[in-house]
């Protein structure tokens, strides 16, 4: 079984992802430079270095009278910081 969760913080902030019920983390890759290629002296192509950033999101949950709310927040945020990010100051 799977469910949809919202991502909090990082470059995917606010995106909704489908996850498995027991999934505890999501790792997303953001390309910082577009992939390019340059000509090789023998007529081929050689890939150039691509810079990217990985963002790790960890599973969080809030228990409410109406049920449990699941979401994923960037690994560096505490639960309190993640909730402040969602709810505002």
C-alpha positions in Angstrom: 0.0 0.0 0.0 1.2 3.6 -0.6 0.2 7.1 0.4 0.9 10.7 -0.7 3.0 13.0 1.5 4.1 16.6 1.4 7.8 17.5 1.4 8.9 20.3 3.8 12.0 22.5 3.2 14.8 22.1 0.6 14.5 22.5 -3.1 11.4 20.3 -3.3 9.5 22.3 -0.6 5.7 21.8 -1.0 5.9 19.0 -3.6 3.8 16.0 -3.0 5.3 12.5 -3.4 3.9 9.0 -3.4 5.6 6.7 -0.9 5.2 3.2 0.6 3.6 3.1 4.0 6.9 1.9 5.6 9.2 4.3 3.8 11.3 6.4 6.2 13.4 8.6 3.9 13.4 10.2 0.4 16.6 11.4 -1.3 16.2 13.9 -4.1 18.8 15.2 -6.5 18.9 18.7 -7.8 21.2 19.5 -10.8 23.1 22.7 -10.2 24.6 22.8 -13.7 23.1 21.6 -16.9 24.7 18.4 -18.3 27.0 19.2 -21.2 29.4 17.3 -23.4 32.6 18.3 -25.3 34.2 16.9 -28.4 36.8 14.2 -27.9 40.0 14.4 -30.1 39.0 11.1 -31.8 35.6 12.3 -32.8 33.6 11.0 -29.8 32.0 12.9 -27.0 33.1 13.1 -23.4 30.7 14.0 -20.6 31.7 17.0 -18.5 31.3 17.1 -14.7 27.8 17.8 -13.5 27.3 19.5 -10.2 24.3 18.4 -8.1 23.0 18.6 -4.6 21.3 15.8 -2.7 18.6 16.6 -0.2 17.5 14.0 2.3 14.0 14.1 3.6 13.0 12.1 6.7 9.6 10.8 7.7 7.7 12.8 10.4 4.3 12.4 11.8 1.8 14.3 14.0 -0.9 12.6 15.9 -4.2 14.5 16.0 -7.7 13.6 17.2 -8.7 13.2 13.5 -5.8 10.8 12.8 -2.1 10.8 12.1 -0.6 13.2 9.6 2.5 12.1 7.8 5.0 14.4 6.0 8.7 14.4 5.1 11.1 17.3 6.2 14.7 17.9 5.3 17.0 15.9 7.5 18.5 19.0 9.2 15.3 20.3 10.6 14.1 19.4 14.0 10.4 18.4 14.4 9.7 21.8 16.0 11.4 23.7 13.1 9.6 21.5 10.5 6.2 22.3 12.2 7.1 26.0 12.3 8.0 25.9 8.6 4.5 24.4 7.8 2.4 26.4 10.3 4.4 29.7 10.3 5.6 31.7 13.3 
